[in-house]
């Protein structure tokens, strides 16, 4: 098998709470800017879904080609003004670490209808 076949697709789970006073329209505008100005430019990026869990509870679900690329994107985010603006819309338990609470999982099987 080639190295690419041995790699696991990575799913990044990044739940967050919208800060007081931030409405859905502001979140969606910031999310679109984040996507075009930052996420689309990251190596290994496949897909991103912004999902509403309930009321002010949201999550970004991001698919990456590898854990290394997901981790590099997180390091790149630390120096990105558009990421900073997006993170400012969220309640953050640790303002020094916007990736707190983010988890990565390896996809073992994918099923389609």
Secondary structure, 3 states (H helix, E strand, C coil): CCHHHHCCCEEEEEEEEECCCCCHHHHHHHHHHHHHHCHHHCCCEEEEEEEEEECCEEEEEEEECCHHHHHHHHHHHCCCHHHHHHHCCEECCCCCCCCCCCEEEECCCCCCC
